[in-house]
């Protein structure tokens, strides 16, 4: 929800990064309100084991549905010379992500509502645990909106539960011009590598 109505209860937790532990806060009314969810943990673990090249300075990367910011903060360290756009429709998620970025001294994160992101901005990388439960049509619209904003050589990495349609989503993305492969699988989740539309 854009404006959660539940009373706010927060939980502190820690995630590992290449820089060392990051101290985080999650909250009620936000996805994964009790800490790091399994899907995001799988994505971060698999990405940590890949030999990712740095982005050229001044480029932009994106976390779709940032929640409290575990993916965004990890990207901010991985792509230290890039601007990380952390987008979420949930205002409480944006507040938590901003708080967590500040707490961990990461100044290259720009937290925003999706409508606040300039449509001319292109992204070299997208990492996301997308909101599968919003429904197939809404999910497809969301993904197409952002995947079309990858740079020509851009790549997205999405973590999706096998039981919630990871394989069928991969097939659908490829059918829509985004070559998609599975680069990892763990604990019932798939990590999909999605290449920019060519």
Secondary structure, 3 states (H helix, E strand, C coil): CCCCCCCCCEEEEEECCCCCCEEEEEECCCCCCCCCCHHHHHHHHHHHCCCCCCCCCCCEEEEECCCCCHHHHHHHHHCCCCEEEEECCCHHHHHHHHHHHHHCCCCCEEEECHHHCCCCCCEEEEEECCCHHHCHHHHHHHHHHHHCCEEEEEEEEEEEEHHHCHHHHHHHHHHCCCCEEEEEEECCEEEEEEECCC
